[in-house]
Amino acid sequence: MYNAPVPADAPPPVSEGMDTAELPYDDGNHRLREAHLHNGQAAATALFAPYFAVSVLGAALLVAWAMFGHVDLPLLAGWLGALGCAQWLSYHRAIAAGSAAGSRSATGGSEWRPLAEAVSLAGLWSSLPIYAFAWQPPQTQVVIAGAMGALIIAAVALAAVPAAAMAWISTMTLGLCVAYWFGSPSIDPKLAVTIVGVAAIAILGVARLTRWTFGQLETLATVRTHAESVRLLLHEYEHRGVGWLWQVDSENRVVYISSRMTALLGRSTSQLMGHSLPASLGGNSALGRTLLAREPFANLEMELRTRRGTRWISLAGDPIIDMAGQFQGFRGVGSDITEVRKTQERLTNLANMDVLSGLPNRGRVRQLLGEALSGAQASNVPCAILFLDLDGFKPVNDTFGHPKGDAVLKSVAQRLLKEVGQCGYVGRMGGDEFAIVIRDAQSRKLVETLAERLIDAVARPYLIDKSEIRIGVSIGCAFGPIDGQSVDDLIQKADLALYQAKNQGRGTCCYFNADMQSVAEHKLRLEQDLTVAIRQGQMRLVYQPLIAAQDQRLVGFEALVRWHHPTRGIVPPNEFIPLAEETGLIMALGDWVIREACRAASHWPDTITVAVNLSARQLVMPALPAAVSAALSKHRLQPSRLELEVTESVFLEDSEGAIDVLKRLRALGVGIALDDFGTGYSSLGYLNKAVFHKLKIDGSFVREAADNKETVAIIQSIVQLAKSFRMTVTAEGVETADDFTRMRDLGCHQIQGYLFGRPMDFDRANELVHGAQARLTA
């Protein structure tokens, strides 16, 4: 009698305060819980088995004594014998089941056997009393009723199995009622009430007791199931995972530690038990302080020296507090995180390393500079940051291809490392930019000498796949904390110095000074003012006349942009045009110049043209032809009256893209002039693209032609070349009558210069146009 049927979908009872979220009840756990419940029932039943057996047999002997002489002796002896055997079997099974329940493993059992045993034993016990009750004297009937009432109360021995207890009580009560109803209708009513009352009290009491007992057993089974799951999980964690378990007492002495940990330390369990855990782990002070705090902790990482080398472990633990609130030590888990640390270090290295060169990348350079700057501020020994930008590297990629370009970058990195040595850290900022952080820059002379060596080293030829490649490097340097108190400030100052080095002709090193900061601030303010100027219409166009060489007839103007600043006055074009190109404002400015030039030309006769200079930055914009077309349409200007002037510098970078845009412009019908021809990177290949209709000879040739026969020969060659391509030739910078006569005689078609007019505003140009028109019609 040690189990009872429980609905399969019944939720497990839990005690107050138990977190049911921690109890995983899948099918396996449900079966395990049922087995633990069975064990608890079996143990409780075995505990009361002697009491129950004595009660059953004692009551039977009492009844047999009372019925002796009123019932045949063989019948009475047979009943006692059968009852004794049945009770002995029940007692033996209960004790055996209780012993089995005391083992560590949980087992299951039949849900209906206890119920059947209770009904069978109760029925066997009450069979003879019910059968003989009718002819027994009243005293014997009272004994029988009392004995059966006592056995009803004895059902408390079956309280662990509610169904069996209820079956026992029901069977006994039913037997007593049957015996009374059929056997002794004349029984004293008071006695009947007493018997029924005793049975009712026993039933109610035992029922509540069995429900409470069963509930406690279910709770215990749930807890044991949870504990068993935890034990199995810990077993798996300890023996199959990468972690281990540990426990210390209130003095931080080891009371338990997993074999995995002892194997890691190369020591036996006996060598660790009873010894201080921090001392056993190498005297780690962080662990000692953490344990003394008596607070939960996690992810405490420590470095261990073991026979297998340096290992890293991570510990987590919780304090053990007893029922009285006293601290009893710590228990927790640990894991070997050596491989995780190595992986993290590899990832960190990858995050801080430039893949191509193997040098620290931009982020790492900033960290190194920050560390150097902190050291400099603490020790008063200045540090330095050198920014290096390769000169002439882009043509390497364009000419030899990116693979060879990458090979050059790798070689540059190796040369820089060799020259810097232990003096500092070399990093790659990206592209063809490098940086060097010097922790000890107390000797400015040493920094200057290093910069000179770096320039010489980079300038040496590179032999890549039998190709000799030559490049250079420009360097900008700033010292911290002298030039800047922060990483960003120092980087900005070094960048300004590098910009200055580039402007000085490259292949040099410049050191930051206050003047550079002033120039940068002035440039920034000028950029802001230029943005406002374009938006608010502070720009103006002036027009320089263009004269026909043969008859000195006005044929057009070149439109030149001027900036009338409200406070600065006239800002020179050579100051704001490069700034506009650098900042990208040249796009908006160039569009405005084209629209304004077209507007002015729309007021002049069809014989008058207008020329506009284009920036190289404008020619990289595919939308430029559309902007030109829109301006021509808006002012109803014939495309042939607009000329766009470009210099040879537009072909240095994206020549194919520039040629494509020029061809699209030429397709609109506008003229394309090659300005300053002969002063830059002249190439017949450009002229052969069939996009130019005019060549403009630079004013320097015009001035030198008076005294230099070679210059005259050059001009003659240019004129002859232009005739071959059916181009018009314009001579710029004509300031004297002799210059004019010479250029005309050399074959130039058009003349431009101060001799015939300086750049003038629209009103003056308009007067010039209409005056010339009046003379022609006079």
C-alpha positions in Angstrom: 0.0 0.0 0.0 2.5 2.7 -1.2 1.2 4.5 -4.2 -2.0 6.2 -5.5 -3.3 7.3 -8.9 -2.5 10.9 -9.7 -4.0 12.7 -12.8 -1.4 13.0 -15.5 -2.2 16.6 -16.1 -2.2 17.6 -12.4 0.3 20.4 -11.7 3.0 19.5 -9.1 2.3 21.0 -5.7 5.0 23.4 -4.5 5.7 24.7 -1.1 5.4 28.4 -0.2 8.3 30.4 -1.5 9.3 27.9 -4.1 10.0 29.4 -7.5 8.1 27.2 -10.0 10.0 28.9 -12.8 13.0 26.9 -11.7 11.2 23.6 -12.1 11.3 22.2 -15.6 8.5 19.7 -16.1 8.9 17.9 -19.3 7.8 14.2 -19.6 11.0 12.9 -18.1 10.8 15.1 -15.1 7.1 14.3 -14.6 8.0 10.6 -14.5 10.9 11.3 -12.1 8.6 13.3 -9.8 6.0 10.4 -9.8 8.8 8.0 -8.9 9.9 10.2 -6.0 6.3 10.5 -4.8 6.0 6.8 -4.9 9.2 6.4 -2.8 7.9 9.0 -0.3 4.6 7.1 0.0 6.4 3.8 0.4 8.7 5.1 3.1 5.7 6.7 5.1 3.7 3.5 4.7 6.6 1.4 5.9 7.0 3.7 8.9 3.4 3.0 10.0 3.3 -0.7 8.9 4.1 -2.1 12.4 1.4 0.0 14.0 -1.1 -0.9 11.3 -0.3 -4.6 11.5 -0.7 -4.6 15.3 -3.9 -2.7 15.1 -5.4 -5.1 12.5 -4.3 -8.3 14.3 -5.1 -7.0 17.8 -8.6 -6.0 16.8 -9.1 -9.4 15.1 -8.0 -11.3 18.2 -10.3 -9.1 20.4 -13.2 -9.9 18.1 -12.3 -13.6 17.9 -12.2 -13.7 21.8 -15.6 -12.0 21.9 -17.1 -14.4 19.4 -15.5 -17.5 21.0 -18.2 -19.9 21.8 -20.7 -18.2 19.5 -19.0 -19.1 16.2 -17.7 -22.5 15.1 -14.0 -22.9 16.1 -12.8 -24.1 12.7 -14.5 -21.1 11.1 -13.0 -18.7 13.6 -9.5 -20.3 13.3 -9.6 -20.2 9.5 -10.6 -16.5 9.6 -7.7 -15.6 11.9 -5.3 -17.7 9.9 -6.3 -16.2 6.6 -6.2 -12.7 8.1 -2.8 -13.3 9.6 -1.3 -14.5 6.3 -2.8 -11.5 4.4 -1.6 -9.0 7.0 1.9 -10.6 7.0 2.1 -10.4 3.2 1.0 -6.8 3.3 3.4 -5.9 6.1 6.3 -7.7 4.3 5.6 -5.8 1.1 5.3 -2.5 2.8 8.7 -3.0 4.6 10.4 -4.1 1.4 9.0 -1.1 -0.5 10.1 1.2 2.3 13.7 -0.2 2.1 13.7 0.2 -1.7 12.5 3.8 -1.3 15.6 4.5 0.9 17.9 3.9 -2.1 19.2 6.8 -4.1 17.4 5.9 -7.3 13.7 6.6 -7.7 11.5 3.8 -8.9 7.8 3.6 -10.0 5.0 1.4 -8.9 1.5 0.3 -9.6 -1.1 2.9 -8.9 -3.9 0.4 -8.2 -2.2 -2.2 -6.0 -2.5 -0.2 -2.8 -6.2 0.4 -3.4 -6.8 -3.3 -4.1 -4.8 -4.3 -1.0 -6.8 -2.0 1.2 -10.1 -3.2 -0.1 -9.1 -6.8 0.1 -7.6 -6.7 3.6 -10.6 -4.6 5.0 -13.0 -7.0 3.3 -11.3 -10.0 4.7 -11.2 -8.6 8.2 -14.9 -7.6 8.2 -16.1 -10.7 6.5 -16.6 -12.9 9.6 -17.9 -10.2 11.9 -20.5 -9.2 9.3 -21.4 -12.8 8.7 -21.7 -13.7 12.4 -23.0 -10.3 13.6 -26.7 -11.2 13.5 -26.5 -14.0 16.2 -24.0 -12.5 18.4 -25.0 -11.2 21.8 -25.2 -7.4 22.3 -21.9 -7.4 24.2 -20.2 -9.0 21.3 -21.8 -6.7 18.8 -20.5 -3.8 20.8 -17.0 -5.3 20.7 -17.3 -5.8 17.0 -18.5 -2.3 16.4 -15.8 -0.8 18.6 -13.1 -2.9 16.9 -14.2 -1.8 13.5 -14.4 1.8 14.6 -10.9 1.6 16.0 -9.7 0.2 12.6 -11.4 3.1 10.9 -9.2 5.4 12.9 -6.2 3.1 12.2 -6.4 4.3 8.6 -4.0 7.1 9.6 -1.3 4.5 8.9 -2.4 4.8 5.3 -2.5 8.6 5.1 0.4 8.7 2.7 -1.8 7.0 0.1 -5.2 8.8 0.2 -7.0 6.4 -2.1 -5.9 3.4 0.0 -6.9 5.2 3.2 -10.3 6.1 1.8 -10.8 2.6 0.5 -10.0 1.1 3.9 -12.4 3.5 5.7 -15.1 3.0 3.2 -14.9 -0.8 3.3 -14.9 -0.9 7.1 -17.7 1.6 7.4 -19.8 -0.2 4.8 -19.2 -3.5 6.5 -20.3 -2.1 9.9 -23.4 -0.6 8.3 -24.3 -3.8 6.6 -23.8 -5.8 9.8 -26.0 -3.4 11.7 -28.7 -3.2 9.1 -29.1 -6.9 8.5 -27.9 -8.3 11.7 -29.3 -6.3 14.6 -32.3 -4.0 13.8 -33.1 -3.8 17.5 -29.8 -2.3 18.6 -29.9 0.6 21.0 -30.2 3.9 19.0 -27.7 5.5 21.4 -25.2 2.8 20.5 -26.0 3.2 16.8 -25.4 7.0 17.0 -22.2 6.4 18.8 -20.9 4.0 16.2 -21.9 6.3 13.3 -20.4 9.3 15.1 -17.1 7.5 15.7 -17.0 6.5 12.1 -17.8 10.0 10.8 -15.2 11.6 13.0 -12.6 9.1 11.9 -13.5 9.6 8.3 -13.2 13.4 8.4 -10.0 13.4 10.4 -8.3 10.7 8.4 -9.4 12.4 5.2 -7.9 15.7 6.2 -4.8 14.0 7.4 -4.3 12.0 4.2 -4.8 15.1 2.1 -2.2 17.0 4.1 0.2 14.1 4.1 -0.1 13.5 0.4 0.4 17.2 -0.3 3.6 17.2 1.8 4.8 14.1 -0.1 4.1 15.7 -3.4 6.0 18.8 -2.4 8.9 16.7 -1.2 8.8 14.7 -4.5 8.8 18.0 -6.5 11.8 19.3 -4.5 13.6 16.0 -4.9 12.9 16.0 -8.6 14.3 19.5 -8.9 17.3 18.5 -6.8 17.9 15.4 -8.9 17.8 17.5 -12.1 20.2 20.0 -10.6 22.5 17.2 -9.5 22.5 15.7 -13.0 23.1 19.1 -14.6 25.9 19.8 -12.2 27.3 16.3 -12.9 27.2 17.0 -16.7 28.7 20.5 -16.2 31.5 19.2 -14.0 32.5 16.2 -16.0 31.6 17.1 -19.6 31.8 20.9 -19.7 34.7 23.3 -19.2 33.8 24.3 -15.7 34.1 23.0 -12.2 32.5 23.5 -8.7 34.2 24.8 -5.6 33.2 25.5 -2.0 35.0 27.2 0.9 34.1 27.6 4.6 33.9 30.9 6.5 37.7 31.0 6.7 38.0 30.6 2.9 39.4 27.1 3.3 38.5 24.6 0.6 35.9 22.1 1.5 35.1 20.9 -2.0 36.7 21.3 -5.3 36.2 19.4 -8.6 38.8 17.1 -10.0 39.0 19.3 -13.2 40.3 22.1 -11.1 42.9 19.9 -9.3 44.0 18.5 -12.7 44.4 22.1 -14.0 46.5 23.0 -11.0 48.5 19.8 -11.1 47.8 19.0 -7.4 45.7 16.4 -5.7 42.5 17.0 -3.9 44.1 16.3 -0.5 46.6 19.0 -1.2 43.9 21.5 -1.6 41.3 20.5 1.0 41.5 22.6 4.1 43.8 25.2 2.5 43.0 28.8 1.6 41.5 29.0 -1.9 43.2 32.4 -2.7 46.6 30.9 -1.6 46.0 27.8 -3.6 45.3 29.9 -6.7 48.6 31.7 -6.4 47.8 34.3 -3.7 45.4 36.3 -5.9 44.6 39.4 -4.0 41.5 40.2 -6.0 40.0 36.9 -5.1 40.9 37.5 -1.4 39.2 40.9 -1.3 36.2 39.6 -3.1 35.7 36.7 -0.6 36.2 39.1 2.3 33.4 41.3 1.0 31.0 38.3 1.4 28.9 39.5 -1.6 27.9 37.5 -4.7 30.4 37.9 -7.5 30.8 36.7 -11.1 33.3 36.9 -13.9 36.3 37.3 -11.7 39.2 36.6 -14.1 42.6 35.4 -12.8 45.9 34.4 -14.3 47.3 31.1 -13.1 50.8 29.7 -13.5 50.5 25.9 -14.1 52.6 23.1 -15.4 50.9 23.6 -18.7 51.9 27.2 -18.8 49.9 30.3 -18.1 46.1 29.7 -17.9 43.2 32.1 -17.3 40.2 31.1 -15.2 36.9 32.8 -14.3 35.2 32.4 -11.0 31.7 33.1 -9.8 30.3 32.5 -6.3 27.6 33.2 -3.8 27.8 33.4 0.0 26.3 30.5 2.0 24.0 31.8 4.8 22.4 29.3 7.3 18.9 29.4 8.8 20.2 31.6 11.6 21.6 34.2 9.1 25.2 33.2 9.8 27.8 33.3 7.1 29.1 29.8 6.4 31.4 30.3 3.4 31.1 30.4 -0.4 30.1 28.0 -3.1 30.4 28.7 -6.8 31.6 27.6 -10.2 34.8 28.2 -12.2 35.8 27.8 -15.8 39.0 27.8 -17.9 38.8 30.8 -20.2 42.3 30.5 -21.7 41.1 29.8 -25.2 38.4 32.5 -24.9 41.0 35.0 -23.8 43.3 34.0 -26.7 40.3 34.4 -29.1 39.5 37.8 -27.6 43.2 38.9 -28.0 43.2 37.7 -31.6 40.0 39.7 -32.3 41.4 42.7 -30.5 44.6 42.5 -32.5 42.5 42.2 -35.7 40.4 45.2 -34.6 43.6 47.2 -33.9 45.7 46.1 -36.9 45.8 47.2 -40.5 45.4 44.0 -42.5 47.5 45.1 -45.5 50.6 46.4 -43.7 50.3 44.6 -40.3 50.7 47.9 -38.6 48.4 49.4 -36.0 45.4 51.0 -37.6 43.9 54.4 -37.1 42.0 53.4 -33.9 45.1 51.9 -32.4 47.2 54.9 -33.3 44.8 57.1 -31.4 45.1 54.8 -28.4 48.9 54.8 -28.5 48.9 58.6 -28.9 46.5 58.9 -25.9 48.8 56.7 -23.8 51.9 58.7 -24.9 50.1 62.0 -24.2 49.1 60.9 -20.7 52.7 59.9 -20.0 54.0 63.2 -21.3 51.6 65.2 -19.1 52.6 63.1 -16.0 56.3 63.2 -16.6 56.8 66.5 -18.4 58.6 64.7 -21.2 56.9 65.7 -24.5 55.7 63.1 -27.0 55.3 63.6 -30.7 53.0 62.5 -33.5 54.2 62.5 -37.1 51.7 62.3 -40.0 53.1 60.9 -43.3 51.4 61.2 -46.6 53.0 59.6 -49.7 53.7 61.9 -52.6 52.9 60.6 -56.1 51.3 57.4 -54.9 48.0 57.7 -56.9 49.7 57.5 -60.3 51.3 54.2 -59.0 47.9 52.6 -58.7 46.7 54.1 -62.0 49.8 53.1 -63.9 50.9 49.8 -62.3 47.6 48.6 -60.8 46.5 48.1 -57.2 48.4 44.9 -56.5 51.7 46.7 -57.1 50.4 49.7 -55.2 49.7 47.4 -52.2 53.2 45.9 -52.5 54.6 49.5 -52.4 52.6 50.2 -49.3 53.9 47.1 -47.6 57.5 48.0 -48.5 56.9 51.6 -47.1 55.7 50.1 -43.9 58.8 47.9 -43.5 61.1 50.8 -44.2 59.3 53.0 -41.7 59.5 50.2 -39.1 63.2 49.8 -39.7 64.0 53.5 -39.4 61.8 54.1 -36.3 63.0 51.0 -34.5 62.4 51.3 -30.7 61.9 55.1 -30.9 58.2 54.9 -31.4 55.2 53.1 -33.0 54.4 53.1 -36.7 50.8 52.9 -37.8 48.8 53.2 -41.0 45.9 55.7 -41.0 44.5 54.4 -44.2 45.2 54.8 -47.9 48.7 56.2 -48.4 48.8 57.9 -45.0 50.9 56.7 -42.1 51.6 57.9 -38.6 54.4 57.6 -36.0 53.9 58.0 -32.3 57.1 58.9 -30.3 56.8 58.6 -26.6 60.0 60.5 -25.7 60.4 63.5 -28.0 62.4 65.6 -25.5 65.1 66.1 -28.1 63.6 67.9 -31.0 66.8 67.4 -32.9 66.4 63.6 -32.8 62.8 64.0 -34.1 64.0 66.2 -37.0 66.8 63.7 -37.8 64.3 60.8 -37.8 62.0 62.8 -40.2 64.9 63.3 -42.6 65.8 59.6 -42.5 62.1 58.7 -43.1 62.0 61.0 -46.2 65.2 59.5 -47.6 64.1 56.0 -46.9 60.7 56.3 -48.6 62.3 58.1 -51.6 64.5 55.2 -52.4 63.3 53.3 -55.5 61.0 50.3 -55.1 61.6 47.3 -57.4 58.2 45.5 -57.7 58.0 42.7 -60.3 60.9 44.2 -62.3 59.2 47.6 -62.3 61.1 50.5 -60.7 58.7 52.8 -58.8 59.6 56.1 -57.2 57.5 58.0 -54.7 58.1 60.5 -51.9 56.6 61.4 -48.6 55.6 64.6 -46.8 55.5 64.8 -43.0 53.7 66.9 -40.5 54.7 66.9 -36.8 53.1 68.1 -33.6 54.4 67.8 -30.0 52.3 67.0 -27.0 51.2 68.5 -24.7 53.0 71.6 -26.1 50.9 71.8 -29.3 47.8 70.1 -28.0 46.3 68.8 -24.7 44.1 66.1 -26.3 44.5 63.4 -28.9 42.1 65.1 -31.3 43.9 68.4 -30.9 47.3 66.9 -31.5 46.1 65.0 -34.6 44.6 68.2 -36.0 47.8 70.1 -35.4 49.9 67.4 -37.1 47.4 67.4 -40.0 47.9 71.2 -40.4 51.6 70.7 -40.4 51.3 68.0 -43.1 49.1 70.3 -45.2 51.9 73.0 -44.9 54.5 70.4 -46.0 52.4 69.6 -49.0 52.1 73.2 -50.0 55.9 73.7 -49.6 56.6 71.4 -52.5 56.4 68.0 -50.8 59.2 65.7 -49.7 59.6 67.9 -46.6 58.7 67.9 -42.9 56.9 70.8 -41.3 56.4 71.3 -37.6 53.3 72.9 -36.2 53.4 76.5 -35.1 50.8 79.0 -34.1 50.7 80.6 -37.5 49.4 77.4 -39.0 46.5 77.5 -36.6 45.8 81.1 -37.5 45.8 80.2 -41.2 43.5 77.2 -40.5 41.1 79.4 -38.5 41.2 82.0 -41.2 40.5 79.4 -43.8 37.6 78.0 -41.8 36.1 81.5 -41.4 36.6 82.1 -45.1 34.9 78.9 -46.0 31.9 79.8 -43.8 31.8 83.3 -45.4 32.0 81.8 -48.9 29.0 79.6 -48.2 27.0 82.7 -47.1 28.3 84.7 -50.1 27.1 82.1 -52.6 23.7 81.9 -50.9 23.2 85.6 -50.5 24.5 86.7 -53.9 27.7 88.5 -52.9 29.5 87.3 -56.0 29.9 89.4 -59.1 31.1 88.8 -62.7 33.4 91.1 -64.5 34.1 90.8 -68.2 37.4 91.2 -70.1 37.1 92.0 -73.8 38.2 89.5 -76.5 39.4 91.3 -79.8 39.8 89.9 -83.3 43.5 90.3 -84.3 42.9 91.3 -87.9 40.5 94.2 -87.5 40.5 94.8 -83.7 36.8 94.1 -83.6 35.1 93.1 -80.3 34.1 89.4 -80.6 33.4 88.5 -77.0 34.2 88.6 -73.3 35.8 86.3 -70.7 33.6 86.2 -67.6 35.7 86.3 -64.4 34.1 85.9 -60.9 34.8 88.4 -58.1 33.8 88.3 -54.4 32.8 91.6 -52.7 32.9 90.6 -49.0 30.9 93.0 -46.7 33.9 93.4 -44.3 36.9 92.0 -46.1 36.4 93.9 -49.3 37.6 92.3 -52.5 38.7 88.7 -51.9 41.2 87.6 -54.6 40.1 84.7 -56.8 43.3 82.8 -56.1 42.3 82.8 -52.5 38.6 81.7 -52.7 38.6 79.5 -55.9 41.0 76.8 -54.4 39.0 76.9 -51.2 35.8 76.4 -53.2 37.4 73.5 -55.0 38.6 71.9 -51.8 35.3 72.2 -49.9 33.0 71.3 -52.9 31.4 74.8 -53.0 32.8 75.1 -56.5 29.8 73.2 -57.8 27.3 75.7 -56.6 29.6 78.6 -57.5 30.3 77.3 -61.0 26.6 76.8 -61.8 25.9 80.4 -60.7 28.7 81.7 -62.9 27.4 79.8 -66.0 23.8 81.1 -65.4 25.0 84.7 -64.8 27.3 84.7 -67.9 24.4 83.4 -70.1 22.1 86.1 -68.7 24.7 88.8 -69.6 25.3 87.4 -73.1 21.5 87.4 -73.7 21.6 91.2 -73.7 24.3 91.4 -76.4 24.2 90.8 -80.2 24.6 87.3 -81.6 28.1 88.1 -82.7 29.3 88.5 -79.1 30.4 85.4 -77.2 31.1 84.8 -73.5 33.7 82.5 -72.1 33.5 80.8 -68.6 36.3 79.0 -66.8 35.6 75.5 -65.6 37.2 73.9 -62.6 38.6 70.3 -62.7 36.2 69.5 -59.9 33.2 70.6 -62.0 34.2 68.2 -64.8 33.8 65.1 -62.6 30.1 65.9 -62.2 28.1 64.1 -64.9 25.2 66.6 -64.3 27.3 69.5 -65.6 26.0 69.3 -69.2 22.4 69.3 -67.9 23.2 72.5 -65.9 24.7 74.2 -68.9 21.8 73.2 -71.1 19.3 74.6 -68.6 21.1 77.9 -68.4 21.2 78.2 -72.2 17.5 77.4 -72.4 16.5 79.8 -69.6 18.2 82.8 -71.3 17.5 81.7 -74.9 21.1 81.8 -75.8 22.6 80.1 -78.8 25.0 77.3 -77.6 27.7 78.5 -79.9 27.9 81.9 -78.1 29.0 80.1 -74.8 32.7 79.0 -74.5 33.9 76.9 -71.6 37.6 77.1 -70.8 39.5 74.3 -69.1 43.2 73.8 -68.2 45.3 70.8 -68.8 45.1 69.9 -65.1 41.7 68.4 -65.6 43.3 65.5 -67.3 45.7 64.6 -64.5 43.3 62.5 -62.5 40.2 61.2 -64.2 41.0 62.0 -67.8 38.5 59.6 -69.3 35.7 61.0 -67.2 36.7 64.6 -68.0 36.8 63.8 -71.8 33.4 62.2 -71.6 31.8 65.3 -69.9 33.6 67.6 -72.4 32.2 65.6 -75.3 28.7 65.8 -74.0 29.2 69.6 -73.6 30.5 69.8 -77.1 27.5 67.9 -78.3 25.3 70.8 -77.0 27.1 73.1 -79.4 29.1 75.1 -76.9 32.7 75.9 -77.6 35.5 74.2 -75.5 38.8 76.1 -75.1 42.1 74.7 -73.7 43.4 77.5 -71.5 47.1 78.3 -70.6 48.2 75.9 -73.3 51.9 75.1 -73.2 52.5 75.8 -69.5 51.4 72.5 -68.0 51.2 68.9 -69.1 50.5 69.5 -72.8 49.8 66.4 -74.7 48.7 66.0 -78.3 46.5 63.2 -77.2 44.2 65.8 -75.6 43.9 67.8 -78.8 43.1 64.6 -80.8 40.0 64.0 -78.8 38.1 66.4 -81.1 36.5 68.4 -78.3 38.5 71.6 -78.4 37.8 74.5 -80.8 40.3 77.0 -79.4 43.8 77.1 -77.8 44.7 80.0 -75.5 48.4 80.9 -75.3 49.4 81.9 -71.8 50.5 85.5 -71.2 54.0 84.4 -70.1 54.8 83.3 -73.7 53.5 86.6 -75.0 55.8 88.6 -72.7 58.9 86.5 -73.4 58.4 86.6 -77.1 59.8 90.1 -77.2 63.3 88.9 -76.2 63.4 85.1 -76.6 63.5 83.6 -80.1 62.8 80.1 -78.7 59.5 81.4 -77.3 58.6 82.8 -80.7 59.3 79.4 -82.2 57.1 77.8 -79.6 54.2 80.2 -80.4 54.7 79.5 -84.1 54.5 75.8 -83.4 51.3 76.2 -81.4 49.7 78.3 -84.1 50.6 75.7 -86.7 49.3 72.9 -84.5 46.0 74.7 -84.0 45.7 75.2 -87.8 46.2 71.4 -88.3 43.3 70.8 -85.9 41.3 73.7 -87.3 41.3 75.5 -84.0 41.2 79.2 -83.1 44.3 80.6 -81.3 43.9 83.3 -78.6 46.9 85.2 -77.2 46.4 86.2 -73.5 48.2 88.9 -71.5 48.7 91.4 -74.4 49.6 94.7 -72.7 51.5 96.7 -75.4 51.1 97.6 -79.0 54.3 95.6 -79.8 52.8 92.5 -78.1 49.7 92.9 -80.2 51.5 93.4 -83.5 53.8 90.4 -82.8 51.0 88.0 -81.9 48.9 89.1 -84.9 51.9 88.6 -87.2 52.6 85.1 -85.6 49.1 84.1 -86.7 47.0 84.4 -83.5 43.3 84.9 -84.3 42.2 86.7 -81.2 43.8 89.0 -78.6 43.0 89.4 -74.9 44.8 91.7 -72.5 45.0 95.1 -70.8 45.8 96.8 -74.1 42.2 96.4 -75.1 40.5 96.5 -71.7 40.7 95.4 -68.1 38.0 93.2 -66.6 34.9 95.5 -66.2 31.4 95.2 -64.7 28.3 94.4 -66.8 27.3 98.0 -67.4 30.7 99.0 -68.7 30.8 95.9 -70.9 27.3 96.7 -72.1 28.4 100.2 -73.1 31.4 98.7 -74.9 29.3 96.3 -76.9 26.8 98.9 -78.0 29.5 101.5 -78.7 31.3 99.0 -81.0 27.9 98.1 -82.6 27.2 101.8 -83.3 30.6 102.2 -84.9 30.0 99.2 -87.2 26.6 100.6 -88.3 27.8 104.1 -88.7 
